[in-house]
Amino acid sequence: MTSELTGLFPGIDPDHLEKARKHFYTVEVGRGVTVMEEGEQDAAVLFVVEGTVAIRTAEFEIANVGPGGLVGEIGLFGGKIRIASVITIKRSVFVVLDRKEYDALLDVGSPIAYHVEKVALQQLSARLRATDERIAALGSGALEPVDVTETDGRLAPAECDPLSVLGANPLFEGAPIGALDDVAARCEVRTFEPGEVICQEGVRGDDLYFLVKGSVDVRTSGDNGKSEALATLEPGDVFGIASVVQDRPRMASCVARDRVVALRMGREECLGVAKLDTRAGSVLRTALIRALADQIAFANAQFATLSIERKRRTSELLARLAVEAHGKHVNGEAAP
Protein backbone atom coordinates (compact mmCIF):
# COMPACT_ATOMS: atom_id res chain seq x y z
CA MET A 1 0.00 0.00 0.00
CA THR A 2 2.80 2.45 0.87
CA SER A 3 4.36 2.02 -2.58
CA GLU A 4 1.00 2.75 -4.22
CA LEU A 5 0.59 5.89 -2.12
CA THR A 6 4.08 7.01 -3.12
CA GLY A 7 3.02 7.01 -6.75
CA LEU A 8 -0.21 8.86 -6.00
CA PHE A 9 1.30 11.46 -3.70
CA PRO A 10 4.68 12.45 -5.16
CA GLY A 11 6.84 14.61 -2.95
CA ILE A 12 5.07 13.66 0.28
CA ASP A 13 7.42 12.66 3.09
CA PRO A 14 7.59 8.83 3.49
CA ASP A 15 6.76 9.15 7.20
CA HIS A 16 3.47 10.87 6.35
CA LEU A 17 2.70 8.16 3.79
CA GLU A 18 3.35 5.40 6.30
CA LYS A 19 1.14 7.07 8.92
CA ALA A 20 -1.63 7.55 6.35
CA ARG A 21 -1.54 3.99 5.05
CA LYS A 22 -4.20 2.76 7.49
CA HIS A 23 -6.71 5.28 6.15
CA PHE A 24 -6.78 3.76 2.64
CA TYR A 25 -7.74 0.41 1.16
CA THR A 26 -7.27 -1.13 -2.31
CA VAL A 27 -9.95 -2.45 -4.69
CA GLU A 28 -9.44 -4.33 -7.96
CA VAL A 29 -12.28 -4.70 -10.48
CA GLY A 30 -12.67 -6.02 -13.99
CA ARG A 31 -13.71 -4.33 -17.21
CA GLY A 32 -17.21 -2.90 -17.56
CA VAL A 33 -17.93 -2.59 -13.84
CA THR A 34 -19.90 0.39 -12.52
CA VAL A 35 -17.92 1.51 -9.48
CA MET A 36 -20.02 4.63 -8.88
CA GLU A 37 -23.68 5.04 -9.79
CA GLU A 38 -25.30 8.32 -10.80
CA GLY A 39 -27.90 9.29 -8.20
CA GLU A 40 -26.44 7.30 -5.30
CA GLN A 41 -25.20 8.91 -2.07
CA ASP A 42 -21.60 8.07 -1.38
CA ALA A 43 -18.69 10.04 0.05
CA ALA A 44 -15.65 8.05 -1.07
CA VAL A 45 -13.00 9.09 -3.53
CA LEU A 46 -11.14 6.58 -5.73
CA PHE A 47 -7.58 7.07 -6.95
CA VAL A 48 -6.86 5.23 -10.19
CA VAL A 49 -3.68 3.18 -9.78
CA GLU A 50 -4.12 1.01 -12.88
CA GLY A 51 -6.61 1.01 -15.73
CA THR A 52 -9.00 3.63 -17.12
CA VAL A 53 -12.53 4.64 -16.20
CA ALA A 54 -15.23 6.55 -18.04
CA ILE A 55 -17.35 9.21 -16.35
CA ARG A 56 -20.85 9.16 -17.80
CA THR A 57 -24.12 10.95 -17.22
CA ALA A 58 -27.16 9.28 -18.72
CA GLU A 59 -25.83 7.76 -21.98
CA PHE A 60 -23.18 10.42 -22.59
CA GLU A 61 -19.50 10.10 -21.79
CA ILE A 62 -18.13 13.17 -20.02
CA ALA A 63 -14.48 12.25 -19.46
CA ASN A 64 -11.97 9.43 -19.11
CA VAL A 65 -9.63 9.15 -16.11
CA GLY A 66 -6.43 7.12 -16.07
CA PRO A 67 -3.66 6.29 -13.58
CA GLY A 68 -2.94 9.12 -11.16
CA GLY A 69 -6.39 10.64 -11.53
CA LEU A 70 -9.23 10.48 -9.07
CA VAL A 71 -13.00 10.08 -9.26
CA GLY A 72 -15.70 10.70 -6.71
CA GLU A 73 -14.34 14.01 -5.45
CA ILE A 74 -17.76 15.65 -5.71
CA GLY A 75 -19.21 13.11 -3.28
CA LEU A 76 -16.27 13.47 -0.90
CA PHE A 77 -16.38 17.26 -0.65
CA GLY A 78 -19.96 18.04 -1.53
CA GLY A 79 -21.74 15.39 0.49
CA LYS A 80 -24.36 15.17 -2.26
CA ILE A 81 -25.61 12.44 -4.56
CA ARG A 82 -23.40 11.34 -7.42
CA ILE A 83 -23.96 13.46 -10.53
CA ALA A 84 -22.40 10.89 -12.87
CA SER A 85 -21.56 7.21 -13.09
CA VAL A 86 -18.03 5.81 -13.23
CA ILE A 87 -17.47 2.65 -15.29
CA THR A 88 -14.23 0.77 -15.83
CA ILE A 89 -13.04 0.65 -19.44
CA LYS A 90 -10.47 -2.00 -18.60
CA ARG A 91 -9.38 -3.91 -15.51
CA SER A 92 -8.64 -1.30 -12.88
CA VAL A 93 -7.05 -0.98 -9.45
CA PHE A 94 -8.14 1.77 -7.06
CA VAL A 95 -6.96 3.15 -3.77
CA VAL A 96 -10.01 4.29 -1.79
CA LEU A 97 -10.39 7.09 0.76
CA ASP A 98 -13.79 7.66 2.37
CA ARG A 99 -15.07 10.78 4.11
CA LYS A 100 -14.40 9.54 7.65
CA GLU A 101 -10.77 8.74 6.86
CA TYR A 102 -10.27 12.01 4.95
CA ASP A 103 -11.58 13.92 7.98
CA ALA A 104 -9.16 12.01 10.19
CA LEU A 105 -6.24 13.03 7.97
CA LEU A 106 -7.46 16.62 7.89
CA ASP A 107 -7.79 16.77 11.67
CA VAL A 108 -4.08 16.05 12.09
CA GLY A 109 -3.05 18.42 9.29
CA SER A 110 -1.80 15.65 7.02
CA PRO A 111 -0.32 16.98 3.76
CA ILE A 112 -2.05 14.06 2.06
CA ALA A 113 -5.48 15.54 2.82
CA TYR A 114 -4.35 18.86 1.37
CA HIS A 115 -2.92 17.12 -1.70
CA VAL A 116 -6.28 15.43 -2.37
CA GLU A 117 -7.99 18.84 -2.28
CA LYS A 118 -5.48 20.39 -4.68
CA VAL A 119 -5.79 17.56 -7.20
CA ALA A 120 -9.59 17.67 -6.98
CA LEU A 121 -9.65 21.44 -7.56
CA GLN A 122 -7.41 21.26 -10.62
CA GLN A 123 -9.20 18.23 -12.05
CA LEU A 124 -12.71 19.66 -11.65
CA SER A 125 -11.65 22.99 -13.16
CA ALA A 126 -10.29 21.17 -16.21
CA ARG A 127 -13.40 18.97 -16.43
CA LEU A 128 -15.74 21.96 -16.32
CA ARG A 129 -13.80 23.70 -19.09
CA ALA A 130 -13.78 20.54 -21.21
CA THR A 131 -17.55 20.15 -20.81
CA ASP A 132 -18.10 23.83 -21.65
CA GLU A 133 -16.02 23.40 -24.80
CA ARG A 134 -18.07 20.35 -25.81
CA ILE A 135 -21.26 22.36 -25.25
CA ALA A 136 -19.88 25.15 -27.44
CA ALA A 137 -19.01 22.61 -30.14
CA LEU A 138 -22.64 21.49 -30.22
CA GLY A 139 -23.69 25.03 -31.13
CA SER A 140 -24.67 25.98 -34.62
CA GLY A 141 -21.46 27.81 -35.40
CA ALA A 142 -18.12 29.09 -34.16
CA LEU A 143 -18.44 31.32 -31.11
CA GLU A 144 -16.99 34.79 -31.08
CA PRO A 145 -16.51 36.89 -27.92
CA VAL A 146 -19.41 39.17 -27.10
CA ASP A 147 -18.52 42.77 -27.94
CA VAL A 148 -18.46 44.07 -24.38
CA THR A 149 -15.92 45.53 -21.98
CA GLU A 150 -15.20 44.05 -18.58
CA THR A 151 -15.34 46.53 -15.70
CA ASP A 152 -13.86 46.50 -12.20
CA GLY A 153 -16.95 47.92 -10.54
CA ARG A 154 -16.56 50.21 -7.56
CA LEU A 155 -15.02 49.64 -4.16
CA ALA A 156 -17.75 49.61 -1.51
CA PRO A 157 -16.41 48.30 1.82
CA ALA A 158 -19.42 49.62 3.72
CA GLU A 159 -21.80 47.34 1.77
CA CYS A 160 -20.94 44.20 3.73
CA ASP A 161 -18.43 42.43 5.96
CA PRO A 162 -16.52 39.78 3.96
CA LEU A 163 -15.99 37.53 6.97
CA SER A 164 -19.71 37.48 7.81
CA VAL A 165 -20.65 36.88 4.17
CA LEU A 166 -18.29 33.92 3.77
CA GLY A 167 -19.25 32.48 7.14
CA ALA A 168 -22.92 32.41 6.10
CA ASN A 169 -22.24 30.84 2.69
CA PRO A 170 -23.07 27.09 2.56
CA LEU A 171 -19.92 26.54 0.49
CA PHE A 172 -17.90 27.17 3.67
CA GLU A 173 -20.05 24.96 5.89
CA GLY A 174 -17.96 23.21 8.51
CA ALA A 175 -15.10 25.71 8.42
CA PRO A 176 -13.38 25.81 11.83
CA ILE A 177 -13.28 29.05 13.79
CA GLY A 178 -10.58 31.37 12.48
CA ALA A 179 -10.02 29.46 9.23
CA LEU A 180 -11.93 32.03 7.17
CA ASP A 181 -10.07 35.07 8.48
CA ASP A 182 -7.26 34.82 5.93
CA VAL A 183 -9.71 34.20 3.08
CA ALA A 184 -11.90 37.16 4.03
CA ALA A 185 -8.88 39.44 4.40
CA ARG A 186 -8.02 38.86 0.74
CA CYS A 187 -11.47 39.83 -0.55
CA GLU A 188 -12.65 43.30 -1.48
CA VAL A 189 -16.26 44.44 -1.77
CA ARG A 190 -17.27 45.63 -5.24
CA THR A 191 -20.54 46.95 -6.67
CA PHE A 192 -21.78 46.80 -10.27
CA GLU A 193 -24.68 48.57 -11.92
CA PRO A 194 -27.24 46.82 -14.19
CA GLY A 195 -25.70 45.87 -17.53
CA GLU A 196 -22.09 46.09 -16.40
CA VAL A 197 -19.89 43.19 -17.47
CA ILE A 198 -18.15 41.59 -14.51
CA CYS A 199 -16.42 38.82 -16.50
CA GLN A 200 -15.87 38.93 -20.26
CA GLU A 201 -15.89 35.89 -22.51
CA GLY A 202 -12.58 35.24 -24.25
CA VAL A 203 -10.55 37.37 -21.80
CA ARG A 204 -8.02 35.92 -19.37
CA GLY A 205 -9.73 35.67 -15.99
CA ASP A 206 -7.91 37.48 -13.21
CA ASP A 207 -10.59 37.41 -10.51
CA LEU A 208 -13.29 35.23 -9.01
CA TYR A 209 -16.41 36.55 -7.32
CA PHE A 210 -18.70 35.57 -4.45
CA LEU A 211 -22.12 37.03 -5.21
CA VAL A 212 -23.57 38.84 -2.18
CA LYS A 213 -26.56 40.83 -3.51
CA GLY A 214 -28.34 41.05 -6.84
CA SER A 215 -28.31 38.64 -9.77
CA VAL A 216 -25.90 37.98 -12.63
CA ASP A 217 -26.65 36.60 -16.10
CA VAL A 218 -24.17 34.15 -17.59
CA ARG A 219 -24.07 34.73 -21.34
CA THR A 220 -22.11 33.39 -24.28
CA SER A 221 -21.87 34.56 -27.86
CA GLY A 222 -23.83 32.72 -30.52
CA ASP A 223 -24.43 33.16 -34.23
CA ASN A 224 -23.46 36.58 -35.57
CA GLY A 225 -22.00 37.52 -32.20
CA LYS A 226 -25.41 37.67 -30.52
CA SER A 227 -25.37 37.01 -26.80
CA GLU A 228 -27.22 33.95 -25.49
CA ALA A 229 -28.24 33.52 -21.83
CA LEU A 230 -27.06 30.28 -20.21
CA ALA A 231 -27.94 30.77 -16.54
CA THR A 232 -28.69 33.32 -13.84
CA LEU A 233 -26.61 33.45 -10.67
CA GLU A 234 -28.06 34.39 -7.28
CA PRO A 235 -26.53 35.43 -3.92
CA GLY A 236 -24.26 32.70 -2.57
CA ASP A 237 -23.04 31.64 -6.01
CA VAL A 238 -19.39 31.85 -7.04
CA PHE A 239 -18.16 32.49 -10.57
CA GLY A 240 -14.86 32.83 -12.39
CA ILE A 241 -13.23 29.85 -10.66
CA ALA A 242 -12.06 27.74 -13.60
CA SER A 243 -10.39 30.65 -15.40
CA VAL A 244 -8.52 31.71 -12.27
CA VAL A 245 -7.38 28.20 -11.35
CA GLN A 246 -6.34 27.32 -14.90
CA ASP A 247 -5.12 30.79 -15.95
CA ARG A 248 -7.18 30.60 -19.15
CA PRO A 249 -9.69 32.85 -20.95
CA ARG A 250 -13.27 33.04 -19.71
CA MET A 251 -15.71 30.65 -21.37
CA ALA A 252 -18.66 33.02 -20.86
CA SER A 253 -19.54 36.58 -19.88
CA CYS A 254 -21.15 37.45 -16.54
CA VAL A 255 -23.37 40.54 -16.70
CA ALA A 256 -25.08 42.31 -13.78
CA ARG A 257 -28.85 41.95 -14.21
CA ASP A 258 -29.52 44.49 -11.45
CA ARG A 259 -27.36 46.26 -8.90
CA VAL A 260 -24.80 43.72 -7.73
CA VAL A 261 -22.65 43.51 -4.62
CA ALA A 262 -19.87 40.93 -4.78
CA LEU A 263 -16.68 39.92 -3.02
CA ARG A 264 -13.80 39.92 -5.46
CA MET A 265 -10.66 37.84 -4.96
CA GLY A 266 -7.80 38.25 -7.42
CA ARG A 267 -5.86 35.35 -8.87
CA GLU A 268 -2.76 35.93 -6.77
CA GLU A 269 -4.79 36.26 -3.58
CA CYS A 270 -6.89 33.19 -4.39
CA LEU A 271 -4.05 30.91 -5.41
CA GLY A 272 -1.91 32.28 -2.58
CA VAL A 273 -4.41 30.85 -0.08
CA ALA A 274 -5.45 27.80 -2.14
CA LYS A 275 -1.86 26.55 -2.26
CA LEU A 276 -1.35 26.72 1.50
CA ASP A 277 -1.15 23.53 3.55
CA THR A 278 -3.28 25.13 6.26
CA ARG A 279 -6.91 25.01 7.35
CA ALA A 280 -7.47 28.35 5.57
CA GLY A 281 -6.19 26.81 2.35
CA SER A 282 -8.31 23.72 2.96
CA VAL A 283 -11.60 25.58 3.52
CA LEU A 284 -11.07 27.72 0.41
CA ARG A 285 -10.22 24.70 -1.75
CA THR A 286 -13.25 22.83 -0.43
CA ALA A 287 -15.56 25.78 -1.11
CA LEU A 288 -14.28 26.12 -4.67
CA ILE A 289 -14.62 22.36 -5.23
CA ARG A 290 -18.24 22.49 -4.02
CA ALA A 291 -18.99 25.43 -6.31
CA LEU A 292 -17.39 23.65 -9.26
CA ALA A 293 -19.43 20.53 -8.48
CA ASP A 294 -22.66 22.50 -8.83
CA GLN A 295 -21.47 24.08 -12.07
CA ILE A 296 -20.42 20.71 -13.50
CA ALA A 297 -23.80 19.20 -12.63
CA PHE A 298 -25.49 22.02 -14.54
CA ALA A 299 -23.06 21.74 -17.46
CA ASN A 300 -23.54 17.96 -17.66
CA ALA A 301 -27.30 18.39 -17.85
CA GLN A 302 -26.89 21.06 -20.52
CA PHE A 303 -24.56 18.87 -22.55
CA ALA A 304 -26.96 15.93 -22.36
CA THR A 305 -29.90 18.10 -23.45
CA LEU A 306 -27.99 19.58 -26.39
CA SER A 307 -26.69 16.16 -27.42
CA ILE A 308 -30.21 14.77 -27.51
CA GLU A 309 -31.35 17.77 -29.53
CA ARG A 310 -28.43 17.32 -31.95
CA LYS A 311 -29.33 13.65 -32.43
CA ARG A 312 -32.96 14.59 -33.05
CA ARG A 313 -31.97 17.20 -35.67
CA THR A 314 -29.63 14.71 -37.34
CA SER A 315 -32.39 12.07 -37.49
CA GLU A 316 -34.79 14.58 -39.02
CA LEU A 317 -32.19 15.62 -41.58
CA LEU A 318 -31.49 12.01 -42.56
CA ALA A 319 -35.22 11.37 -42.85
CA ARG A 320 -35.61 14.38 -45.16
CA LEU A 321 -32.65 13.24 -47.26
CA ALA A 322 -34.22 9.79 -47.59
CA VAL A 323 -37.49 11.29 -48.80
CA GLU A 324 -35.72 13.61 -51.22
CA ALA A 325 -33.69 10.70 -52.60
CA HIS A 326 -36.78 8.64 -53.34
CA GLY A 327 -37.41 8.48 -57.09
CA LYS A 328 -33.96 9.78 -58.02
CA HIS A 329 -32.06 7.79 -60.63
CA VAL A 330 -29.15 5.66 -59.59
CA ASN A 331 -26.95 4.31 -62.40
CA GLY A 332 -29.66 5.15 -64.87
CA GLU A 333 -32.38 3.27 -62.97
CA ALA A 334 -35.12 4.65 -60.79
CA ALA A 335 -34.44 4.25 -57.10
CA PRO A 336 -36.97 2.04 -55.31
DAPEFEN-V965066 format. One record per helix or strand of 3 or more residues. SS is the DSSP state (@ for helix, = for strand). FROM is the first residue (numbers start at 1). TO is the last residue. Records with the same first field share a line. If there is no record, write none. Layout:
SS->FROM-TO ; FROM-TO
This chain:
@->2-8 ; 14-23 ; 73-78 ; 99-107 ; 111-137 ; 157-159 ; 162-168 ; 170-172 ; 181-185 ; 223-225 ; 241-246 ; 267-274 ; 279-325
=->25-29 ; 34-36 ; 44-50 ; 53-57 ; 60-65 ; 85-88 ; 92-98 ; 188-192 ; 197-199 ; 207-213 ; 216-221 ; 227-233 ; 253-256 ; 260-266
